[in-house]
Amino acid sequence: MTFPRRLAAVTSAALIAATLLAPPAQADTPTWVSSHETQVGADPATVHVPPGRAALPVALLLQGGNVPKESYGRFARTVAGFGFAVVVPDHQRAVGPVTGLFPESQQLQATVQWAAEENARAGSPLAGRLDAGRLVLLGHSFGGAAGLFSLGNTCMPPFCFGPVYQRPGALRAAAFYGASTGVPIANAGVPVALVQGDADGSNLPAAARATYDSLGSPPKVHVSVLGANHYGLTDTQTPPGARPDPSPQTLSQDDSIDAAARWSALFLRASLGDRLAEAYVYGFGDAADPHVTVVHERG
């Protein structure tokens, strides 16, 4: 095991230990995660990275429809604290007569290309720190649906336009919040977690569970965040420009964000081979976290 991989393993162990020793309600956003602005293709983006010298897997966050990237600050920084470079673009385009922030499948390949170029670019704050060969995917609402269709190599309007789409070979795993498709997804080779607020009035819990059941291949995990609604992972309820959820949230905003981030990050780490994260996600994590209930199929 190389020094960077040993460091990543030690970091993961420390983070998981902290998760277990501190009640979820006392969790806090890691202030030691740094953030800076960049551009991914034509999109302005914020990148959140933890300190250290390890080559980081790249986590692309596909935003909810018309939810600005600034709305995911606490969630993105918390996921980054588990050992990821989290990239959050603002992807503006037209969907029919409406122009706004609407993610699409082509952002996956653009992010892989950006990571490879940024990792090699002289003067980049991320030079030598990105592993462009390990892409993981996060998504919220519209972005989660776009991500789900991208896993199945399906070019499905309005999430993708064009006759051909091929998911990048670098894609390793995905975790989506408040997302469903209504049709089966052939996700072979890509483990999927669906994190769903059980008070979500925009993407109904039954729809998320049906999507989980229809995923073609394990490993797959379904996490219900108790008392969270459709905006349980954004910094505030109903971010500027977004459509309100008619169902109120009863869990505190910080607790719902932290639960969503914790389970997303640990699922992604487990899917990349982290044994401690595997033990949490597929073992004792459900019993240790009072804010969630979990079902899974490990395969």
N, C-alpha and C positions, 0 to 999 in steps of 0.2 A: 504494500500500500504506500503510495507516494505521500509526501508531507501535506500537499493541499487536500488530498482525500482524507488523511488522518485528521486534519484540522476540521474539515466539514463534518466528519463523524463525531468528533468531540463536541462541536457546536450543536449538532442535532441532539446529542444526548443531553446536553445542558438545557436546551430549550424544552425538550419533552419533560425533563425532570422538573423544570420550573412550572410547566403547565400543570403537573400533577400536584406539586407542593402548594401552589397558590390557588385558592378558589377562583373559578372563572370570573366572578364578579369583581375581583381585585386586580385583574389583568390590566395592563396599560400598554399603550402603543410604544414600541421600541424607539426611543428618541435617538439612539445611536445609529439608526438607519438613515443614510443620506439620500437626498433627492436632487435631481437636476433635470433641466429641460433639454430635449433633443428633437430630432425629426426622423420619423420612420417613413420612408417613401415621401409622400406629399403631406403627411400628417404631423402636426405638432404633438409631442408626446412628453410625458414625465416618466423618468426612470427612477426606481427606488432600489437601493442596493445596501446590503450589510457591509460592515468593515471586514478586512481580511484579504488574503491573496489567492484564495481558491477560485478555480474556474466555475462560475455559477451557471446552473441551468437557467434558461430564459423563460419567464412566465409572461405571456401576452394576455392582457385583460381586455376582452371585448365588451364595450360599454353597453348599458341599456339604451333604448331609443331615446335620444335627446337628453341623456344624462351626461353632463360635462365631466371630463376626466378629474377635475378637482374634487368631485363628490366622493371619490374612492380613496381619499388620503389615508385614513386610519386602516382600512381594510388592506390596501396595497402595501403599506409600510409593515403591517403585522405579518403578512405573507412573506415579504422580503426578509424579515427577521429570522425566518426559518431556513434561510439559505438559498434565496432566489434573487435574480435580477428581474423585478416586476416592471413591465413596460405597459403604460396606459396611454394609448393614443386618443386624440379627438379625430374621428373619421367622418368628415362631412361629405354627403352626397345626396343626390335626389332619389327618392323612392316615389315613383309616379309624379304627381304634381307637387309633392312636399319635399323641400330641401331641409336637411337637419343632420343630426349626429346619428348615423345608422351604420353599424359595423357590417362587414361582409367577409366572406371566406378568403378572398385574396389577401387579406391582411396577414395571414399565417406565413405565406412565402415571403412577403415583404419584410416581415420581422426576422425571419431566418437570414435573409440577405443583409439586413441592417446589422444584426448581431455579428456576422462574420466580418463585415467591413469595419464596424466600430471596434471590434476586438483587435484588429490589425492596424488601425489608424494611429499614426504618430500624434501624440498630444491628446488622445482621447482619455478621459478619466476612467474609462472602462477597458483600456488596452490590456490584453492578457488576462482579463477577468471574466470573459464570457465564454460559455460553451455553446456555440451555435448548433452543435450536433444534438443537443438535448433541449427541445422546445416542449413546454407544457402550456396548457390553455386554461384560462379562467374566463368566465362570462356571466353576464347578468341580463336576465329578461331577453330582449331582442338579441343581444349579443350572445346569450347562452344558446338560443335557438340557432343562430348563425353558426356557432361552434359545433353544435350537435350535427347539423347537416354536413358541415365540413369533414367530420369524422367518417361519414359514410361515402365520401367522394361524390356527393350529390350536389349538383348545381341547381339549387332551389330558389327561385325568385320569392321574395325580394332580398334574400340573403346572399345571392350570387347570381350574376347575369353572364351568360356566355355558354357555348356548347360544351366546353371542356373545363373540368376542374380536377386537380389531383392533390390530395393532402400531402404535405411535405414529409419526407422520410424521417426528418428529425423529430416529428411529433411523438411524444412518449405517453402522455396522460392528459386528462382534462377534468376540471371541476367547475360546475355551473350552479348558479344561484337563481331561483325563481324562473326556471326554464322548462319548456316542454315542446313537443313537436306534433303530436297527434298521429304520427306514423312511425313504424319501426325504423331503427337506425342500425346499420351494419357497422359496428365499431370495432371489428376484429383487429386485435393488436394494439388497441388504445383503451386502457382502463378508464372508467368514467365514474365520477361522483356527482350526484344530484343533491344539492343542499337546498332545502325548501322550508320557508316559514310556514308553520301550520296555521297562521292567521292571515295568509296571503289571499287577498281578494281580487288580485289581477291575474296571477297565474295560480289557479286553484290547486290545492294539495293533491286532489284526485288526478289531475292532469299530469303533475310531476311524477306521481307514483305509476301511472299508466306508461309514461315514457320510460321510467326505470325498468318496469316489467318487460317492455318491448325491446330493450337494448339487446343486440344480438349475441354479445360475448361478455363473459366475466373476465377479469374482476370488475365488479360494479358495487357501488355503495349508495344508499339513500339515507340522508341525514335530515330529520325534521327538527327545526329550531323552534322550540316551544314559545309561543307568544310573539313570534316575529312575523312581520308582513312583507310586502313586496320590496320595501326599501330597508330591509334589515341589515344590509351591508353598506349602505351609503352613510356619509357623515351626518346627514340630516334626513328627516322625513320629507318626501316630495322635493327632490332637488330642483333648482330653477330650470324651467322648460319641460319637466317631466309630467306625465299624467298622474294625478293622485291615486293612491290605493283607497278604495272605499272602505276597506277594513282596517280599523285602528290597530296599532301595535301595543301590546301590553308589556312586553319585555323591554328593559331599558335599551336605548340605542347602542351604547357602548358594549353591553353584554351580547347583543345580537351580532354586532360587527365582529367581536372577538371570537364568538362561537363559529361563525361562518368562516372567518379567516383561519382559525386553528384547524378545523376539520378539512378545509380545502388544502391548506399547506401540508398537513400531515398525510393526507391521502396522496398528494402528489409525491411527497418524499417516499412514502411506502411503495409507490409505483415505480420509483427509480431505484429501489433495492435497499432502502434504509430499514434495517431490521427492527429498530426501536419504534419507528413510525408504524411499521406493520403491526407490532404488538399492540399499539394504541388503537389503531383504526379497526383492526379485526379481532381485538381482544378486549382489554379492560377499559378502553376509552369511553364507551357508552355508559358504563356504570360509574365512571369517575366524573362525568359531566352532567350536572343536573339540568342543563338547558337543552338537551337533545335526546332524541330516541333514534336508534340506528338499525337498519337492516343491511345485509350485504350478501353477496354471492362471490366467493373468492375464486372458484374454479379449480 
